[in-house]
Amino acid sequence: MVHGDSAGDGGHACLPGLDSPWALVRVSGPSMSPTVRHGDRLLVRRVRPRADVAHGTVVLARFPSRPELLVVKRVRRSVPGGHWVEGDNQFVEDDSRAFGPAVVLGHVVARLWPRPGRLPSAPSV
């Protein structure tokens, strides 16, 4: 989940300023652990609506079935209606397995805090 300047439940978010090309999100929850952890601050670059996003990209997304919820997840594939996204934590299923296709709003460029740097392309255990 993402909050205020955030992204949430291992990947959910409440994000003000989605009209800007850049967003700062704070992760809330375990669904993207170990890649992204609760409390991490991420820099997100907005993408054009219906942009093609590569498999494996960590993104900020919204589910049409849950429009109030912003999430940070990993793109698995393109599907009719958007992208199939899943968290890196296999035990948390608050992703496309529960809510269907997602609309990608932006891709995560880097983690700013507490461990600055680019995110790994695949989950590290």
Salt bridges, closest charged atoms under 4 A:
ASP5 OD1 - ARG26 NH1 3.61
ASP9 OD2 - HIS12 ND1 3.36
ASP40 OD2 - ARG111 NH1 3.07
ASP40 OD2 - ARG115 NH2 3.13
GLU68 OE2 - ARG66 NE 2.78
GLU86 OE1 - ARG76 NE 3.74
ASP88 OD2 - ARG74 NH2 2.79
ASP88 OD1 - ARG76 NH2 3.66
GLU93 OE2 - ARG97 NH1 3.99
ASP94 OD2 - HIS12 NE2 2.95
ASP94 OD1 - LYS73 NZ 2.77
ASP95 OD2 - ARG97 NH2 2.61
